[in-house]
């Protein structure tokens, strides 16, 4: 009994000490925005549903307003909610909130290089180079649009092989955007049955699933503890290592055949940049950053577009009246004897509005990719210390009921004016905004329009269920929303 009393007293003292340290630390940091009172060590995780964190943050915003603080573990995170707060944080304070929080998990998987998770000078140079390379792509040869059109043709041929039988489109819709990235990065695409390609897709799909699990959300809150525990996060690290090894192998092949006067792809352009800066000892253009950048392009360029396409086809199955209008517009503008191109989009407002509505409705990355304050900042009369994490709720924009009446309803009319022309919205920011907006936004927009129009030009979509019975609720809502598995038939027209 005495030992038990000593243990209880010891734990109580530890609890009080942690509570004092947390509260005194908050005092030293200054006046953070209001928020729920955190418990020692675990913070506010009992008030956060990691199966749908966005919903929890919406509920907290109703209590604490558009700017509030939550503690994911012992670290405070400032949340901005609503159009004004999000735009102010990401655009007006874009420099101050341009950092990325680097967890031990990220540090181990990509060495904090590349485009997404780098900081400071490295991030600025990697982003500038990547944007320039993607914008200027073609390099005297094929444009990105031509690469997507080629892949769209291959996608249609692969779908024809299903012979109208029920199929799960997950793998096929992942192959198409992945092959576009392969074309840009490695110069060539893979056959959908290529074993190397299949293994690459398998690892990307597995990482995407695990990264959106509640387990991984907890890992982000307690990285120092979770890294010592078994779990699927170990498999993600192994997959990243395997993908990086493959990328490094391709880089070595490029080094052996490089012609600085005739760059073939992204890797060649990077290697040429390395050669130009070989005498600069402070250069950020090193092999490790190239590997991380290519990995970022694969992860961001494959799974996000693939998930949007899967969500999109499911919504079109759920709303056959929308599908019929899109196919009518395709028939009127494009016909069946040529491939869709980006010039068609200006003549297809309903189709364009449908693509916009798919992105708005699914709210793929509800809480953006978290930012971090690069310096102490005064924000709306609050003091945000350097190193504080920031979450910007994109859900609060994409599902704003004043901007999009009945936001929970899938309706392309949200993006059409009274004359049937495309209506743009400042609230439509699925790719984020400001200094850290998605580098591949232009590529993704092009892929979504060309892949969806090409599929609907060549096939009727047949569901195995009545539209009323189709479930469109995501199976996971972690970092991104994962659509449920489903089957459909692609009937040639």
Steps between C-alpha positions, in 0.01 A plus 500: 500500500784740586661438163165570333462831686854603403423415137177704501675795665785476253268495201297788644813709546609418145157599369505832687856570386412441135187713538707783655770473233244504221314802641819691589642422157188644340549814706855537375389453142252783526126516437399224263147494356236345729421133494402200710710443812765238424581209727865435585684296238195406291374853442157508333508164324193383695305783333627414151348222290800382299263315264372841388717774648342765278159448658648537849666827402173633356327429832779672695481805273135542600614538860830687467462695177695514172844490665563257786760272652499124549775287649577186302712341770702764687552726199254783432347530154321813384195434280360759257142441388293689244583700189636817662721323755638249248578765236658728761723224633604343169521809278545815709729313743629262235868548585447466875298178456708351217682239708438128534498318830755220474418188699744215562291295257550749215864542593554125463298457180630784282783671696297826500596567139288536191207733441235420761686472830815708454541843660689825454739545209476133397121519468505825301754367251335157460157657452626762253685238296206257497248766398726623220565147373133399503389825335762484229468129444510360154866600466469521124309172490156410635295724727344375822158515335617259229633264767163503681313443173723202423433358845128564468501292179685218682253525788206460261663195340552345844138565593384340175672180608249470784239419227229680693537265798485632858838625618657695786654809331747574783811351340434617143421857609822501701711381209403788271621798710800297620603440139473872426746565783723219367494665158600836646762363739640191320417592136289190439179340620449140610267235372226435755622140535867591552618331822719792611210737445264269689734490801536879494122544491454246779736692731340835417149362561604337827662821628192702401272268697717492811568876499125566526437259785423622855820320607709734285319809633596391853856442380518863389388612846749279686789434260765453769295225665345333197830452318594243764173305463409241236235587244424580138716813514802269490374361169462852359865575579606176332295586190651848485848348520421259214356779282803720571733215403320462167515876436873503580553216252324700227708807586821301452375384158433863408846607613657245266303620194460871577525746210501851646386643164202266474318454834244222485311538825488646852801298618713621210407862573597456863832333415580787263422745781735302727775525240449876471537539877776244559742771622244647741566330834172643636288361216177327596506297179632167623399139428316460832270793418441363149389164644268677746357728228422209267339313790288808576387519137397133512311523828327832431452443128368145512277440799324836518396493133416131520282549808322794336426292189366213713282739700389664176382182326317394817317833512411469131354155570302649787373783277430358151318821402830690535685232301244524220542880474880471492488235227255708300743794514793275403304370200409854394847658535748214441309216339648151496768520232770708670656521843394769748747787541530790742367746242166319524456599864397859425215366284385247763382698805284221643782244483744752648251581777457127571877454543505801735206361695664160537803666656288726721267226617761236584720752687799273441752664737267648764762653728761595241858387547592644844718811505730632771587855606848596379526785754309654788190662352218723616182358351159648584623631836647161588867418536597197292853385593749376244464125446124490575305271267216644294201315355291679238153348461432473126170332590379830643541657154388216273190433712413858587118513493482866392734454205364156406131463598430147627873415505433136592318455169696408187394761246706635205268802517720627781741607224253621234343844467146572379618488137660158542856636488771389740489703821830532683518513878771639728399228748607224259847419629540120485871547422547747789635852445797719579868412516443127551221444248524174306784508244315256274166686492516566126591139427222364723234727346604386154495132597157515663339669200665283233466165680135550598390633160686222316339233717151646457559547125564127459288328766166496672536447873282221634459451873431166668265681740212741471626858534312540830691205646848620404708593805725801440621548860884486519641197678773716654541872558855541623746713307283436192153358454506145363200397285328170574575200282242438230448325167356623174475398135660701219266446204656611167292749300 
